[in-house]
């Protein structure tokens, strides 16, 4: 079934009134978008960034009259003195979106040795290690530079670490990749219980024995130190948790930090410099991965 989509440019303070009006008119779903398509990444600590211009987008059954809907919203804006731009409508043809999405998703090579492969595709014969991982919305899948840079670093590591800590494990992609690349054991920790479930499910999908990994929300059950600590989180959090991260790293152990925008890299590096000897940063699409060894 096709759908009627309406888009109303406005300002943040008028979005709630327009959203309510669309729902009363029979809207099936409302989405708020940044009109300028300007992404908001990690804000500066202590600030709350807001979009200057917001587009209210609504989805209606195709039988709804677009002209009548536009007229109704225009009259509402005039009577309520709402600040809106030019309203647009279009008919969206119905598709099997899940099937189309799956058809378009391809394996992700991460360096010479490692490839991320969705479960419905054949594994790559060009890579030594294939990590099966179904793309999702909540956790890392290798498509974003923050994750990809860490995976490429792991793929290039000549000597596998014995003990790995995936700090803020999410899907478990980094820790599980390290196991498939030769690490003996991985501990994953995350504050979100769903991350624990996701990591366990992905470990099972890759036929990784339960005795090779442990995943938890409780720091007290972790080992004292690890040969490799991976932390793909936010720059501000990396700075705040510096002591907790470094204390888990053995002398001369490897540290990999990601989730860092280019303008944040210097601040993060300064926070760790006294105890970590960093290599040259890896950069992709405005994101930075920092790696180094703990000073002895």
NUGU-79356 format. One record per residue (C-alpha): residue number from 1; residue in one letter; x, z, y. Coordinates in Angstrom, 1 decimal. Each point is the difference from the previous one (the first is absolute). Example, Ala and Ser with C-alpha at 12.3 -4.5 7.8 and 13.67 -1.06 7.14 Angstrom:
BEGIN
{node 1; "A"; {12.3; 7.8; -4.5}}
{node 2; "S"; {1.4; -0.7; 3.4}}
END
This chain:
BEGIN
{node 1; "X"; {0.0; 0.0; 0.0}}
{node 2; "X"; {1.4; -0.9; 3.4}}
{node 3; "X"; {0.2; 2.6; 2.8}}
{node 4; "X"; {-0.4; 0.0; 3.7}}
{node 5; "X"; {2.9; 1.6; 1.9}}
{node 6; "X"; {-0.2; 1.2; 3.6}}
{node 7; "X"; {3.0; 1.0; 2.1}}
{node 8; "X"; {-0.4; 1.9; 3.3}}
{node 9; "X"; {3.1; 0.6; 2.2}}
{node 10; "X"; {-0.3; 3.3; 1.9}}
{node 11; "X"; {1.9; 3.2; 1.0}}
{node 12; "X"; {0.5; 3.0; -2.2}}
{node 13; "X"; {-2.5; 2.3; 1.8}}
{node 14; "X"; {-2.9; -2.5; -0.6}}
{node 15; "X"; {0.6; -0.7; -3.7}}
{node 16; "X"; {-2.2; 2.8; -1.3}}
{node 17; "X"; {-3.1; -1.2; 1.9}}
{node 18; "X"; {0.6; -3.6; -1.3}}
{node 19; "X"; {0.6; 1.2; -3.5}}
{node 20; "X"; {-3.3; 1.9; 0.0}}
{node 21; "X"; {-1.8; -3.0; 1.4}}
{node 22; "X"; {1.3; -2.3; -2.8}}
{node 23; "X"; {-1.0; 2.5; -2.7}}
{node 24; "X"; {-3.5; 0.3; 1.4}}
{node 25; "X"; {-0.2; -3.8; 0.0}}
{node 26; "X"; {0.7; -0.1; -3.7}}
{node 27; "X"; {3.8; -0.3; -0.1}}
{node 28; "X"; {1.4; 0.4; -3.5}}
{node 29; "X"; {3.5; 0.9; 1.1}}
{node 30; "X"; {1.8; 0.8; 3.3}}
{node 31; "X"; {3.7; -0.3; 0.6}}
{node 32; "X"; {2.0; 0.9; 3.1}}
{node 33; "X"; {3.0; -2.3; 0.8}}
{node 34; "X"; {2.7; -0.1; 2.6}}
{node 35; "X"; {-1.0; -3.0; 2.2}}
{node 36; "X"; {3.6; -0.7; 0.9}}
{node 37; "X"; {1.0; 0.4; -3.7}}
{node 38; "X"; {2.8; 2.3; 1.1}}
{node 39; "X"; {1.0; 2.2; -2.9}}
{node 40; "X"; {0.4; 3.8; 0.5}}
{node 41; "X"; {2.7; 1.3; -2.3}}
{node 42; "X"; {1.3; 3.5; 0.1}}
{node 43; "X"; {-0.7; 1.4; 3.5}}
{node 44; "X"; {2.5; 2.0; 2.0}}
{node 45; "X"; {-0.4; 3.6; -1.1}}
{node 46; "X"; {-2.5; 1.9; 2.2}}
{node 47; "X"; {-1.9; -3.1; 1.1}}
{node 48; "X"; {-3.2; -1.7; -1.2}}
{node 49; "X"; {0.1; -3.8; 0.7}}
{node 50; "X"; {-3.3; -1.8; 0.5}}
{node 51; "X"; {-0.9; -3.6; 0.1}}
{node 52; "X"; {-0.7; -1.2; 3.5}}
{node 53; "X"; {-2.5; -2.6; -1.2}}
{node 54; "X"; {-2.1; 0.3; -3.2}}
{node 55; "X"; {-2.1; -2.6; -1.8}}
{node 56; "X"; {-3.1; 1.2; -1.8}}
{node 57; "X"; {-0.5; -2.2; -3.0}}
{node 58; "X"; {-3.3; 0.0; -2.0}}
{node 59; "X"; {-1.2; -1.7; -3.2}}
{node 60; "X"; {-3.6; -1.0; -0.4}}
{node 61; "X"; {-2.0; -1.8; -2.7}}
{node 62; "X"; {0.0; -3.7; 0.8}}
{node 63; "X"; {-3.7; -0.1; 0.6}}
{node 64; "X"; {0.4; 2.0; 3.3}}
{node 65; "X"; {-0.3; -2.2; 3.1}}
{node 66; "X"; {3.4; -0.2; 1.8}}
{node 67; "X"; {-1.6; -0.9; 3.3}}
{node 68; "X"; {-2.5; 2.8; -0.1}}
{node 69; "X"; {2.8; 2.5; -1.0}}
{node 70; "X"; {2.2; -1.1; 2.9}}
{node 71; "X"; {-2.9; 0.2; 2.4}}
{node 72; "X"; {-0.8; 3.5; -1.2}}
{node 73; "X"; {3.6; 1.2; 0.4}}
{node 74; "X"; {0.3; -1.6; 3.5}}
{node 75; "X"; {-3.2; 1.7; 1.2}}
{node 76; "X"; {1.3; 3.3; -1.3}}
{node 77; "X"; {3.3; -0.4; 1.8}}
{node 78; "X"; {-1.8; -0.8; 3.2}}
{node 79; "X"; {-2.4; 2.9; -0.2}}
{node 80; "X"; {2.7; 2.5; -1.1}}
{node 81; "X"; {2.7; -1.4; 2.3}}
{node 82; "X"; {2.3; -0.7; -2.9}}
{node 83; "X"; {3.3; -1.8; 0.5}}
{node 84; "X"; {-0.1; -3.0; -2.5}}
{node 85; "X"; {1.7; -3.4; -0.1}}
{node 86; "X"; {-1.3; -3.2; -1.5}}
{node 87; "X"; {-1.9; 0.6; -3.2}}
{node 88; "X"; {0.8; -2.4; -2.9}}
{node 89; "X"; {-1.8; -0.6; -3.3}}
{node 90; "X"; {0.8; -2.0; -3.1}}
{node 91; "X"; {-1.2; -0.5; -3.5}}
{node 92; "X"; {2.3; 1.2; -2.8}}
{node 93; "X"; {-0.3; -1.8; -3.3}}
{node 94; "X"; {-0.2; 2.3; -3.0}}
{node 95; "X"; {3.0; 0.0; -2.3}}
{node 96; "X"; {1.4; 1.8; -3.0}}
{node 97; "X"; {2.4; 1.8; 2.3}}
{node 98; "X"; {1.6; 2.1; -2.8}}
{node 99; "X"; {0.7; -3.2; -2.0}}
{node 100; "X"; {1.4; -1.8; 3.0}}
{node 101; "X"; {2.2; 2.9; 0.9}}
{node 102; "X"; {1.4; 0.2; -3.5}}
{node 103; "X"; {0.6; -3.7; -0.2}}
{node 104; "X"; {2.1; 0.1; 3.3}}
{node 105; "X"; {2.1; 3.1; -1.0}}
{node 106; "X"; {3.4; -0.9; -1.3}}
{node 107; "X"; {2.9; 2.0; -1.6}}
{node 108; "X"; {2.4; 1.5; 2.5}}
{node 109; "X"; {3.7; -0.4; -0.8}}
{node 110; "X"; {2.0; 2.9; 1.4}}
{node 111; "X"; {3.6; -0.9; -0.3}}
{node 112; "X"; {1.6; -1.7; -3.0}}
{node 113; "X"; {-1.1; 2.5; -2.7}}
{node 114; "X"; {-3.5; 1.3; 0.9}}
{node 115; "X"; {-3.4; -1.7; 0.4}}
{node 116; "X"; {-3.4; 1.6; 0.7}}
{node 117; "X"; {-2.6; -1.7; -2.2}}
{node 118; "X"; {-3.8; 0.6; 0.1}}
{node 119; "X"; {-1.5; 0.9; -3.4}}
{node 120; "X"; {-2.0; -3.3; -0.3}}
{node 121; "X"; {3.1; -2.2; 0.4}}
{node 122; "X"; {2.8; -0.8; -2.4}}
{node 123; "X"; {3.3; 1.8; 0.5}}
{node 124; "X"; {2.9; -1.9; 1.6}}
{node 125; "X"; {2.7; -1.3; -2.3}}
{node 126; "X"; {2.3; -0.3; 3.0}}
{node 127; "X"; {0.4; 3.7; 0.4}}
{node 128; "X"; {1.5; 2.7; -2.2}}
{node 129; "X"; {-2.7; 2.6; 0.9}}
{node 130; "X"; {-3.7; -0.6; 0.6}}
{node 131; "X"; {-2.1; 2.9; 1.5}}
{node 132; "X"; {-3.7; -0.5; -0.6}}
{node 133; "X"; {-2.0; 1.3; 3.0}}
{node 134; "X"; {-3.4; -1.1; 1.1}}
{node 135; "X"; {-0.3; -0.4; 3.8}}
{node 136; "X"; {-2.2; 2.6; 1.7}}
{node 137; "X"; {-0.9; 1.2; 3.5}}
{node 138; "X"; {1.2; 3.6; -0.1}}
{node 139; "X"; {3.5; 0.0; -1.3}}
{node 140; "X"; {3.2; -2.1; -0.1}}
{node 141; "X"; {0.0; -3.2; -2.0}}
{node 142; "X"; {3.2; -1.7; 1.1}}
{node 143; "X"; {-1.7; -2.4; 2.5}}
{node 144; "X"; {0.9; 2.0; 3.1}}
{node 145; "X"; {3.6; -0.1; 1.3}}
{node 146; "X"; {0.3; 3.8; -0.2}}
{node 147; "X"; {-0.4; -0.1; -3.7}}
{node 148; "X"; {1.6; -3.3; -0.6}}
{node 149; "X"; {3.3; 1.1; 1.7}}
{node 150; "X"; {0.2; 3.1; -2.3}}
{node 151; "X"; {-0.7; -2.1; -3.1}}
{node 152; "X"; {2.7; -2.5; 1.0}}
{node 153; "X"; {2.5; 2.8; 0.5}}
{node 154; "X"; {-0.9; 1.4; -3.5}}
{node 155; "X"; {0.4; -3.4; -1.5}}
{node 156; "X"; {3.6; -0.3; 1.5}}
{node 157; "X"; {1.1; 3.4; -1.1}}
{node 158; "X"; {2.8; -0.5; -2.6}}
{node 159; "X"; {0.0; 3.4; -1.7}}
{node 160; "X"; {-3.5; 1.5; -0.8}}
{node 161; "X"; {-0.5; 3.6; 1.2}}
{node 162; "X"; {-0.7; 2.6; -2.7}}
{node 163; "X"; {-2.6; 2.0; 2.0}}
{node 164; "X"; {-2.3; -1.5; 2.7}}
{node 165; "X"; {-2.4; 1.6; 2.4}}
{node 166; "X"; {-2.7; -2.2; 1.5}}
{node 167; "X"; {-0.9; 2.1; 3.1}}
{node 168; "X"; {-3.6; -1.0; 1.0}}
{node 169; "X"; {-0.4; -2.1; -3.1}}
{node 170; "X"; {-3.4; -1.7; 0.8}}
{node 171; "X"; {-0.4; -2.5; -2.8}}
{node 172; "X"; {3.3; 1.1; -1.6}}
{node 173; "X"; {1.3; -3.5; 0.5}}
{node 174; "X"; {3.5; 1.0; 1.1}}
{node 175; "X"; {0.6; 2.7; -2.6}}
{node 176; "X"; {-1.5; -2.0; -2.8}}
{node 177; "X"; {2.2; -3.0; 1.0}}
{node 178; "X"; {3.1; 2.2; -0.1}}
{node 179; "X"; {-0.9; 1.0; -3.6}}
{node 180; "X"; {-0.5; -3.6; -1.1}}
{node 181; "X"; {3.4; -0.8; 1.6}}
{node 182; "X"; {1.8; 2.7; -2.0}}
{node 183; "X"; {-0.6; 3.4; 1.4}}
{node 184; "X"; {-0.4; 2.8; -2.5}}
{node 185; "X"; {-2.8; 2.0; 1.6}}
{node 186; "X"; {-2.2; -0.1; 3.1}}
{node 187; "X"; {-1.9; 2.7; 1.8}}
{node 188; "X"; {-2.7; -1.1; 2.5}}
{node 189; "X"; {-1.6; 2.2; 2.6}}
{node 190; "X"; {-2.9; -0.6; 2.3}}
{node 191; "X"; {-2.5; 2.1; 1.9}}
{node 192; "X"; {-2.8; -2.3; -1.0}}
{node 193; "X"; {-1.4; 0.6; -3.5}}
{node 194; "X"; {-1.1; -3.7; -0.2}}
{node 195; "X"; {3.7; -0.9; 0.2}}
{node 196; "X"; {0.6; 2.1; -3.0}}
{node 197; "X"; {-2.7; -1.8; -2.0}}
{node 198; "X"; {1.2; -3.4; 1.3}}
{node 199; "X"; {3.6; 0.7; -1.1}}
{node 200; "X"; {-1.0; 1.1; -3.5}}
{node 201; "X"; {-2.2; -3.1; -0.4}}
{node 202; "X"; {2.8; -2.3; 1.1}}
{node 203; "X"; {2.4; 1.8; -2.3}}
{node 204; "X"; {-2.4; -0.6; -2.9}}
{node 205; "X"; {-0.5; -3.6; 1.0}}
{node 206; "X"; {3.8; -0.5; -0.3}}
{node 207; "X"; {0.2; 1.9; -3.3}}
{node 208; "X"; {2.3; 2.6; 1.5}}
{node 209; "X"; {0.2; 3.0; -2.3}}
{node 210; "X"; {-1.4; 3.2; 1.6}}
{node 211; "X"; {3.2; 1.9; -0.8}}
{node 212; "X"; {1.9; -2.2; 2.5}}
{node 213; "X"; {-2.0; 1.0; 3.1}}
{node 214; "X"; {-1.9; 2.8; 1.6}}
{node 215; "X"; {-2.3; -0.3; 2.9}}
{node 216; "X"; {-1.4; 2.9; 2.0}}
{node 217; "X"; {-1.3; 1.4; 3.3}}
{node 218; "X"; {2.1; 3.2; -0.4}}
{node 219; "X"; {3.5; 0.1; 1.3}}
{node 220; "X"; {0.8; 3.2; -1.9}}
{node 221; "X"; {0.1; -1.9; -3.4}}
{node 222; "X"; {2.6; -2.6; 1.3}}
{node 223; "X"; {3.7; 0.1; -1.1}}
{node 224; "X"; {2.5; 1.5; 2.4}}
{node 225; "X"; {1.8; -3.3; 0.7}}
{node 226; "X"; {-0.2; -3.7; -0.9}}
{node 227; "X"; {2.5; -2.9; -0.1}}
{node 228; "X"; {-2.4; -2.1; 2.0}}
{node 229; "X"; {-2.7; 0.9; 2.4}}
{node 230; "X"; {-2.5; -2.7; 1.2}}
{node 231; "X"; {-2.3; 0.8; 3.0}}
{node 232; "X"; {-2.2; -2.8; 1.2}}
{node 233; "X"; {-2.3; 1.8; 2.5}}
{node 234; "X"; {-0.2; 0.2; 3.8}}
{node 235; "X"; {2.9; 0.3; 2.4}}
{node 236; "X"; {-1.3; 3.2; 1.6}}
{node 237; "X"; {-0.6; 1.6; -3.4}}
{node 238; "X"; {3.5; -1.0; -1.2}}
{node 239; "X"; {1.4; 1.8; 3.0}}
{node 240; "X"; {-2.2; 3.1; -0.4}}
{node 241; "X"; {0.8; 0.2; -3.8}}
{node 242; "X"; {3.7; -0.7; 0.4}}
{node 243; "X"; {1.1; 3.4; -1.4}}
{node 244; "X"; {-2.4; -0.1; -2.9}}
{node 245; "X"; {1.1; -3.5; -1.0}}
{node 246; "X"; {3.8; 0.6; 0.4}}
{node 247; "X"; {-0.1; 3.2; -2.0}}
{node 248; "X"; {-1.2; -2.0; -3.0}}
{node 249; "X"; {2.9; -2.4; 0.2}}
{node 250; "X"; {3.1; 0.7; -2.1}}
{node 251; "X"; {3.5; -0.3; 1.7}}
{node 252; "X"; {0.9; -3.7; 0.2}}
{node 253; "X"; {-3.6; -0.8; -1.1}}
{node 254; "X"; {-1.8; -3.1; 1.4}}
{node 255; "X"; {-2.8; 0.3; 2.6}}
{node 256; "X"; {-2.4; -2.8; 0.9}}
{node 257; "X"; {-2.3; 0.4; 3.0}}
{node 258; "X"; {-2.7; -2.5; 0.9}}
{node 259; "X"; {-3.3; -0.3; 1.9}}
{node 260; "X"; {2.1; -0.2; 3.2}}
{node 261; "X"; {-0.7; -2.4; 2.9}}
{node 262; "X"; {3.1; -1.5; 1.7}}
{node 263; "X"; {-0.4; 2.0; 3.2}}
{node 264; "X"; {-0.2; 3.2; -2.2}}
{node 265; "X"; {3.1; -0.6; -2.1}}
{node 266; "X"; {2.6; 1.5; 2.4}}
{node 267; "X"; {-2.1; 3.3; 0.2}}
{node 268; "X"; {-0.3; 0.3; -3.7}}
{node 269; "X"; {3.7; -0.8; -0.6}}
{node 270; "X"; {1.0; 2.6; 2.6}}
{node 271; "X"; {-2.1; 2.6; -1.8}}
{node 272; "X"; {1.9; -0.5; -3.3}}
{node 273; "X"; {3.5; -1.1; 1.3}}
{node 274; "X"; {1.7; 3.4; -0.4}}
{node 275; "X"; {-0.6; 0.0; -3.8}}
{node 276; "X"; {-0.5; -3.7; -0.9}}
{node 277; "X"; {2.6; -2.8; 0.3}}
{node 278; "X"; {-2.3; -3.0; 0.6}}
{node 279; "X"; {0.7; -3.6; -0.9}}
{node 280; "X"; {-1.2; -3.0; 2.1}}
{node 281; "X"; {-3.8; 0.1; 0.5}}
{node 282; "X"; {-2.1; -2.6; -1.8}}
{node 283; "X"; {-2.6; -1.6; 2.3}}
{node 284; "X"; {-3.0; -2.1; -0.7}}
{node 285; "X"; {-2.9; -0.9; 2.3}}
{node 286; "X"; {0.7; 2.8; 2.4}}
{node 287; "X"; {0.3; 2.7; -2.7}}
{node 288; "X"; {3.2; 1.7; -1.0}}
{node 289; "X"; {1.3; 1.6; -3.2}}
{node 290; "X"; {2.9; 2.5; 0.3}}
{node 291; "X"; {2.2; 0.8; -2.9}}
{node 292; "X"; {3.1; 2.2; -0.4}}
{node 293; "X"; {1.7; 2.7; -2.0}}
{node 294; "X"; {0.0; 3.7; 0.6}}
{node 295; "X"; {3.3; 1.2; 1.4}}
{node 296; "X"; {2.0; 2.3; -2.3}}
END
